[in-house]
Amino acid sequence: MIFNFIQKITGWEFSTSYKKVIGNTGWLIFDRALRMTVGIYVTVWVARYLGPGQFGLLNYAFALTAIISLLSTLGLEQIIIRDLVKDSTIKNVTLGTSFVLKLSGSLLSIALSLLIVSFIRPGEHLTFLIVGIIASGILFQPSDIIDLFFKSQVEAKYPVLAKSIPFILINIVKIILIINNASLIAFAWATLVELALGALGLVIAYQLKGHHIKKWKFNFKRAKELLAESWPLFLSGIAVLIYMRIDQIMLGQIVGDAAVGYYSAALKLSEVWYTIPIAIMNSATPIITKSYTTDLYQYYVRLQKLFNLMTLIGLGLAVPTTFLAPLIIEIIYGKEYLVSASILSIHIWTSIFVGWGLLRDMVLVTQRLVKIILATTVVGAICNVLLNLILIPNYFGIGAAWATLISQVFAVSLVLLFFKQTRFLPRMQLKSIFKFYDVIPK
């Protein structure tokens, strides 16, 4: 029955491989649903408990660390998945080499996080300590290559279970911390422990499935190959996080931590829905990638149907939220956070462009056009920084929300029109809004 429903929405015909994709997506949606319910509930409780000021400081630290932590990813994620899908015989060399590269990046990220916070927030010992604790969690990010391996095999069940159990435990701990009037620092430590337990869970899942970390091998030639192709994605990832997170940092620097608190409250409700398109893409990417080399017509057909689905999800979220934002904020956060309502009604529209952006990246990686990803995201980042400088001093969080939305329009759609190879993507985006049918680029 579930397959009939999804087939009606997407137009896909379900072979065994597609049923595997849907089953895999089911696990990912379970993971996202868990985080949307338990995570939002506890986050709201934490926000109410800490108040806008301390909640803002915590999210300021998260935003700063998120941008710097890109050094640990090196833009390798999509390339690793693509290469494992194409040739599983290189698994141990690819995973081993990627782990060493990402570990080196992690150590550099931690040091850089501490250096930057010392420079932009001199003398603020609490801010330095919070950033230091949260940044330490970057050390566990290299274990995510195990998650990438399971994604390449369309086996989300195992990383979902590995990360969901620590997630539930730590959220219980956060509730206990609130009940016992714990300090802000305790919540930062809880985040670090969750990351550590999640990494341990991935290792256990990998071993239980009959794979062995001790077989991983570092290969210098393979490292050069990966870095040669990943650097545009790495720089693009930094640009993406700049236009997704720089607003919180700039709000904190220009207005104050309370403004970050109001803004972050809205973002938590807006960005939690990003998990749906991410779950869909995690499952669909191996199938779409393979169809590019086996059946080009089906590749474009499936791509259009994914655009249709992403647009349907985005509009389904944005339209009602725009009108109900004040009621949603008051019910969830209380009257103290009503300032967040206007921010939410604007920021929720980014959900459409997030889905489109995921599709853009998949297409450009599959078609080996990663330098175009870099160009689009750099434009988005520059646009966001400039708009934040103009809008934040006068409009605070509302200005930051508009800056993020407008920069995504440029990065995900408008810039693609300047490249001949990518002009079909904005056309697909428009078709997904005005009429749900396939469009094959001529």
N, C-alpha and C positions, 0 to 999 in steps of 0.2 A: 504494500500500500504506500509506504514512504517513497519507493522508487517511482510509482505512478505520479505522485504529487510533484516530485522534483523534476520528472520528465516533462510534465505539463508546464512548469515554470521555465525550464532551461532548454527544452527541446532535445535533450540528450537521449540516445538509445543506450540501454544498459546492458553491456556485455559483462562478463565476469570481472574484467579489469575495472569497469565503472562501478560495479557493486562494491569492489574493494575500496575504491575512492570514496564512495558514500559512507561505507562502514568506518573508514578512517576519519572522514569528516565528522561522523557522529561522535567519535572519541574527542576530537578537537573541540567540537561544540560543547560537549560535556565539560571539558576543562574550562572553556570560556564561560559557560553558564555558572559553574562553580565560583569562578573568580568574580563574575558579575553580581552574584547574590551574596555569598559570604564576604567577598572582598569589599564590595561597596558598603555593605552593612557595617563591617568593622571600621572601614575608612571613615564613614560618617560619624561613628561613635568617637573615633580618635579625633576627628575635626572638631566635634562639639566639646570634647574634653580639653583639648589643647587650646582652642580659641584661634581666631584668624592669625594672630601674631606668631605663635609657636608653630602652628600648622603650616604657615607660610615659610618659616625658616626651614622646617623639615623638607618641604617641597623645593625650596631654593637649593638645598643640598642635593636632592635627587636630580634636579635639572642640570646643575653644574657637573655632577658626576656622570650623568648620562652622556653628555657631550664629550667629555674627556675619555670615557670608556670605549669610544669608537676606535681608539688606538689598539684595543685588544681584539677587535674583530677583523681589522685589516681588509674589510670588504670581501672576505673569502666565502661567506655563507652560500650565496647562490651558485658560485663557481664550484664549490665542493659538492653540492647537491647535483648539479648538472653533470659533473665528471663521474660521480658514483653511479648515476643513472645510465650513463653511456658505457662505462667499463668498470664493473665491480671487482675485476681482478687486481686493480690498483688500490683497493680499499686501504690496506694497512700502511702503504707508503703515503697515500693522500692524508689519512687521518693522523698518522704520526708526525708528518711534516707540518700539517696545519696546527697541531697541538703545540709544538715547539714555537712556531711563529706567534700564535695567539698568546702563549704564556709570556713571551718576551714583551709583547704589546701591553699585557696586563700590568706587568711590573712598572713599565714606563708610565702608564696611565695613572697609577696610584701616586707616584712621585709628582707627576705634573698637576694632579688635582690639589695636592697639598701646597704646591708652589703657587698656583693661581689664586687659591682662596687667601693665602697669606698676603698676596699683592693687592687684591681688590677689596678685602675686608680686614685691613691691618688692625691688630689689637683686639679683634673679636674672638676671644678664646672659645666660647661656646660654638660659634659657627665653625671654627677650625676643627674642633673635636667632632662635631656632627658629620662634617664632610669627610674627615679622616676615617671614621667608623664605616660610613656608607661606601666610601671609595675602596676600602679593604675588600669589599665583596667582589670587586672586579677580578680578584685573584682566582675566583672560582668559575669565571666565565669560559675559560678554555674547555671545560667539560661539555659545553654546549655542542661541540663537534659530534658528540654521541647522538644528541638530538637530531643533528643534521643527517647523520647516517640513517636513523630510523625514518626520517622524512623521505629520504631517497628511496627507501624500501616501502613506502606508504604503510608504515606501521607506527601510528601515533599512540597506540595503546600504552606502550611501555614507557616512553618519556612522560606521558600524561600522568600515569600512576606514580612515577618516580618523583615528579614535582608537586603533584596534588597533595600527597600525604604530608610533606613538610609545610605546605601552604596552609592546610587545615590546622596543623599543630601550632604554628606560629600565630595564627589568628586567634586561637584559643588563648595563647600566651598574652596577646595584646589586650584581650578582654580582661584577663587577670590583672595586667598592669594598670588598666584604667580603674578597676575596682579598688586596687591598692594604692591609688594616687601616685603612680610612678612618675619619674621625671621624663623630660623629652629625650634624654640620652638613652634611656631604656628602650624606647621605640626604635632608635637607630640600631642598637645592638640586636634587637629582634629581627630586623631586616637582614643583618649580616648572617645570623644563624640560619635563617631560611635559605639563603643562597648556598651556604655550606652544605646543608642537609640535601638540597636539591641536586647539587653536584655529586654527592655520595650516592644518591638514589639512581642517577643516570649510570654511574659506574657499575652498580649492582645489577641494574637491568641489562646492561650490555653483556656482562659476564654470564648472567643466567640464560641469555639467549644463545649461548654457545660461542660467543666471540671473546677474544682475548686481547686486552690492552698491551700485554707484554709482546705481542707480535707487531705492534706499531713500529714503524721505522722512519727515521728522519733521513731525507735525501736532499742534498744541497741543490742538485739540478732541478728537482721537483719544486723546491722552495722558490727558486728563481722563476720557474714557469708560472707558479701561482701568483707571485707578487707582480710579475710583468703584466698579467691580465687583470689583477684585482685592484691595482692602484686607482683607476678611475672610480671603481665602486667604493673604495675606501674614502676617497675625497668626497664622493657623492653622499656617502653615509654621514659624514661630518656636516655637509651642507644641509641634509635633511634634518638632522637633529638641531642644527642652528635655527632653521625656520620652524621647528616644532617646539623648541625648548628655550631659545634665547629670550623669548618674551617674558618668561618667569624670572630669568636672571636680570633683565633690564628693568622689570617692574621693581624688583628688590633693590636695585641700585638707585633708580630714579625716584620711586615713590616710597617704598618701605616693605617690610615683611608682611604686614597686614594685607596690603594690596595683593601680594603673592598668594596669601591665604584665600581671599575671595576668588581670585582667578583660578587657583588650583581646585577649589571646590567645584566650580563649573566644569573644569577639564576632566575631573574624575568621572563625572556623569556623561560627558561627551565621548571621551576616549575609550571608555569601557566597551562601547559598541564597535570599536575598531577590531575587536577580537573576532567578530563574525567574518568579515572579509579575509582576515589573516588565516582563519581556520579553513576557509574555502580554498584559498590559494595554496596553502601547505599541501592539501590533498590533490589539487588539480594540476599543479606545476609539473610533476613527473609525466603525467599523461599528455599534457599540452606540448611539453618539450619534445617528447618522443614523436608526436604527430607531425612536428615541423620537418623532421627528416624522412618520414614515411608516407605522409599524405598531406600535401600542402593545402589542398582545398579544405579538408576537414580541420586543419589547423586554424584557418581563418573563420570557418563556421563556428567552431567551438569558442574561439576568442570573442566573437561578437555576442554569443550567448552568455559568456561570462560578464561582458560589459553590461548586458541587459540586467543580469542578476544583481550586479554591484549597484547599478543605478536604482533598481527597485528597492533594495535594502536601504540605501542612503536616503531616498525620498521618504520611505516609510518611517524613518527615524526623525528626519529633519522637520517635516511639515507639522506633525502634532506637537513636537517639543517646542517649536517656535512660539506657539500659542499658549502652551501649558507651563512654560518655564517658571514663572513666579510661583505657581502652585506647587510644582515639583520641588523647587528649592526650599520653600517654607515647610513642606511636609518632611523632607529628608533632613535638611540641615537646621531648620528653625529660622526665626525672623532675624537672628543675628547675621545670617548670610544672605539676606534678600538682595544685596548688591550683586550677587553672583547670577541672578536671573537673567539680566540683560546680556551678560557675557555668554551664558549658556545658549540663549536663543540665536546668537550669531555663530558661535563656535561649532554647534551641532552640524552645520552645513558642511563642515570639513569632512564629514563621514563619507560623502559622495566622492570627494577627490582622493581620499585615502585609498578607497577601493580601486579607483582608476589608476592611481600611482603604483599600486602593487602590480596591476596588469601591465602598465608601462614598463616597469623594471623587468618583469618576467620576459616580455617580448624582446626587449633590447639585449638582455643577457643571452636569450636563446638564439637571436640573430646576430650575436657578437657585435653589438653596437654600444658597448658599455660607455664609451667616451661621450655619447649623447646623454646618457644618464647624468654624467658629471656636469655637462653644460646646463641641463635643465634644473638640476638641484642647486647649482651655484647661483643661477639667476633667482631662484626662489629664496635662497638664503640672503642674498644682497637686498632683494626687494623687501623681505621681512624686517631686516635690521633698519633699513632706511625708513620704512613706514612706522616702525616702533619708535624711532627717534622723533618722528613728526607727531604721532598720535598719542603716545603714552603720557607726555607732560600735560596734555589738556584733557584726555579722556580716560586715563588710567587703564583698568582692565578691559573696558569696552574697546578702546583703541588697539590694545594688544590682540584682541579677538579678531577685529577687522584686518589687522596686519597679517595674521596667520592665514585667514581665509583668502585674502587677495593674493598673497604670495603663492598659495597652493594652486590657484587658478592659473597663474603664470607658469609655474614649474610643471604641472601635470598636463596642461592643455595647450596654452598659447605658444610656448617656446617650441613645441613639437612641429608647429607649422613652418618653422624656418629650415627644417631638414626634409629633403625629398623622401628619404627612407621611412619617415615617421608620420607623414601627413595623413596616412590612413587612420591613425589612432584617434585624432580629434574627430574625424568623420564618424568613426565607430561610437565615440562618446555621444555625439549629437544624435545619432540614430537610436542609441539606447534610451534617450530622453523622449524623443518625439514619436518613434515607432519601433516596436520590437520585431525586427527581422534582420536576416543576415546581410552583411555587406562585404563583398570580396574586393579587395583593392585591385585595380586594373594595372 
